[in-house]
């Protein structure tokens, strides 16, 4: 066990299917894990009770180890304002309007920070993963949609209200596919696993294969299927078009790609790199590294715990 001064932090990754919690030491050692099914919970109150139960279980484990829990960090999908209120969450509608930070602080008696899940992932990669060597980078999570987090000069950038870096809703096709957000042609309609599967069903299996999934398209591409390969190249092109804009705007050190589709990174990397090199200023594109995320599914746990540590450090400095 590598716990400095017997102190650790609870990191929480909240999803529409699973709730994951971890007790994380300052050096990134995970001391204990908890998991709960959220898909079987009915209503906001029941979900919050489940969350508080999970936190209690982690604290019990920490006490048994002689470890003090110093703060809690949570990442969840949606728009989370700076006060910790959930303004919008497609996957967890019953929690909309809830100030999760206040609720958890009252229940636990500990300092709490709550952020968007992709922001937590980005900060996890900054502190413990692929972002350690980069001062400024864009983190993309490619899964059902396209999530993103932005780190600038070593700090997570969340914008004026806490809503920054909804990069999955950058417009890449002005008259394109209608997005549930209300816009047309959003990046996630062209570069997510959902978009890939939709295109694959239309071009590779027009009769409609219910078994079609991103992993199957990747297997076909790796086996030499040119049509499947072209679908991944299309994903890379759209990612590159959008990323070049961010690079020109922010002069980034890196673009880090995570999420489920990062398993097929080599299938779309070439097209992504080509678009960045052709669309961003050479002086900025030349310095940008495009790399795969390192922490996998644990990135959100690491990031939310690291943000909890930062919250506590900032509070102590202010005293």
HELIX and SHEET records of a PDB file:
HELIX    1   1 UNK A    4  UNK A    6  5                                   3    
HELIX    2   2 UNK A   44  UNK A   65  1                                  22    
HELIX    3   3 UNK A   90  UNK A   95  5                                   6    
HELIX    4   4 UNK A  100  UNK A  108  1                                   9    
HELIX    5   5 UNK A  117  UNK A  128  1                                  12    
HELIX    6   6 UNK A  167  UNK A  169  5                                   3    
HELIX    7   7 UNK A  188  UNK A  191  1                                   4    
HELIX    8   8 UNK A  193  UNK A  203  1                                  11    
HELIX    9   9 UNK A  214  UNK A  222  1                                   9    
HELIX   10  10 UNK A  226  UNK A  250  1                                  25    
HELIX   11  11 UNK A  260  UNK A  264  5                                   5    
HELIX   12  12 UNK A  265  UNK A  279  1                                  15    
HELIX   13  13 UNK A  282  UNK A  285  1                                   4    
HELIX   14  14 UNK A  296  UNK A  298  5                                   3    
HELIX   15  15 UNK A  299  UNK A  318  1                                  20    
SHEET    1   A 5 UNK A  30  UNK A  37  0                                        
SHEET    2   A 5 UNK A  18  UNK A  25 -1                                        
SHEET    3   A 5 UNK A   7  UNK A  14 -1                                        
SHEET    4   A 5 UNK A  68  UNK A  76  1                                        
SHEET    5   A 5 UNK A 111  UNK A 116  1                                        
SHEET    1   B 2 UNK A  79  UNK A  80  0                                        
SHEET    2   B 2 UNK A  86  UNK A  88 -1                                        
SHEET    1   C 5 UNK A 155  UNK A 156  0                                        
SHEET    2   C 5 UNK A 146  UNK A 152 -1                                        
SHEET    3   C 5 UNK A 137  UNK A 142 -1                                        
SHEET    4   C 5 UNK A 254  UNK A 258  1                                        
SHEET    5   C 5 UNK A 289  UNK A 292  1                                        
END                                                                             
